[in-house]
Amino acid sequence: MLSKRMEEALNAQVNAEFWSAYLYLSMSMHFENESYKGIANWFKVQFQEEQDHATIFMNYINSMGGKVTLRPIDAVETSWNSILHAYEETLRHEKVVTGLINDLYSIAIEDKDYATQSMLKWFIDEQIEEEETARDYIDALKKIGDNGYGLYMLDKELAARTYTTPAPLANNNE
């Protein structure tokens, strides 16, 4: 059973995950409008991932006898002055999310909530990957600079990205 404090914190995380999804959808639509279909695709996959992250948290809250409380989603930015700027914002945002996940884990430790600690370990690993990926694209974009062919090749590479259901949801479907 979840403590009231943990239930509230997990519900706040649901909201944060939906906000993240909304941010990445906005980025996807921005780059779609700028004719960077591959980069738009990359952010669309991020959008799908964040929705699934919210679903994992909601499923967990329900499975632990808690109540999911959906809240309004705050507005997000709608334009970025460059692809590099968008990936820098992505890294900044993912660092915030890492902090939120770490805060949840701290509450779980304080509450001696071993089940929630176990569930959160997947998210801790996921955040390491999210930050690393954003840093990798920032590094690539800095190397590419204003090289149109380099941007074209990166856009083509990112167009091939497909969505994979995260393990915690895939395991629930077995």
N, C-alpha and C positions, 0 to 999 in steps of 0.2 A: 504494500500500500504506500502511496506517495504522501509525503508530508504536504501540508497546505502550501508551504513556501516553495517546495519543489514543483508542485502542480502549477503554481502561478508562474514560476520561472520557465517551465517547459512550454506553457501557453504563450509566454512572451517570445520564446524561441520559434514557435510556430509562426507568429506574426513576422519575426525577423526573416524567416526563410521565405515566406510569401513576398515580403518586401524585396528580398534579394532576387526572387524570380521576376518580379515586376521591373527591377532595375535592368536585369539582363535582357528581358523582352524589349525594353526601351532601347538598349544598345543595339540589339538585333535589328529593330525597325530603323534606327538611325543609319546603320551601315547598309541595310537593304536600300534605303533611299539614296545613299551615296554610291550605289552600284558595286559595292563590295559584297557580293553574294556569299563568298566563303567565310568571311569574317562575320557576316550576319548569321550564317549557319552555326558558327562556333558559339556565338552568344545565345542562339536559340537552344542549342543543346544545354548550355548553362541554365537557361530558363527552365527547361524540363527537369534537370537535376535538382534544382532548388525546390520545385514543386514536390518532387518525390521526397526530398529531405523533410519538408513540412508534413507530408503524409506519414513518414516513418515516426515522427514525433507524435502526431495525432493518434496513430495506431497504438503507440506505446502508452500514451496517457490513458486511452480507453482500456487497454489490456491490464493496466494497473489499478483500475477502478476509479480513475479520475474523470474529470469532465473537461472536454475540449471547449474552449471559449474563443471564438474567432472575433478579432478586432479589426477596425478599419486599417487600411494600409496607407501610410503616408505617401505623398507625391515623390517622384524620382526625377532626376535630370532627364532631358529629352534630346540633348545634343552634346557632342564632344568635338573639340577642334582638331583632333587627329586620332589615328588608330593607336598610336603610342599613348596618348592621353587616356584613352578608354582602357587600355590594359594597365596603366598606372593606377587608374581609379579602381579597376578590378582587384589589383593587389592590395591597395589600401582597404577596400571593402572586405576582402577575404581575411585580412589581419584583424579587422573588427569582429568578424564572425568567429575567428579562432579564439579571441578573447571571450566572447559570449559562451562558447562551448566550454572553455576552461573554467569560466565562472560556474556553469552548471555542474561541472565535475567537482568543483570545490564544495558546492552545496551538498552534492551527493556524499562526499567524504564526511562533511560535518554531520549530516543526518544518518551516517552509517547505512546509506541506501546502496547496497551492493548490486542490486539489479540494475539501477540506473547507471551506476559506474560502469557496469559491463556493457550496457547499451551505448553509452557515450564513447567508449573506446573506438568504435567504428568511425564516429564523427571526428575524433582527434586525428586518426590516421588520414581521413578524407581531407581534413584541413591542411595537413602537411602537403598532400598532393596538389590541392588547389593553389596554395601559395607558390609552390615550386613551378607549376605550369604557368602561372601569370608571370613570374620572374623570367622564365625561359622565353616567353614571347616578348617581354620588354627588352631583353638582351638581343633577340633576333631583330626586333624593329629598330633598335639603336644601330645595329650593324648595317641594316638595309638603308637607313636614312631616307633620302629622297629618291632612291633608285626605283624608278617605276617598274622595271622588270622584276626586281626583288619583291616589291609589293604584290605584283601580279602572281608571282610564284607562291608567295605565302597565302594569298587569297585562294589560289587553287588547292593548296594543301589543306586549308581549313574547311574547304567545301566538302572534303571527303569524311569529315568527322561524323560519326553516327552516335546515336543515343543508346546506352546500355542501362537497363534497369539496375539500380544499386542492389547489392547483395541482401540487405535486410528486407527489401520488398520482394526480391526474386525468391528468397527462401520462404516467404509467406504464401507463395503461390503453389508450393509443392504439395 
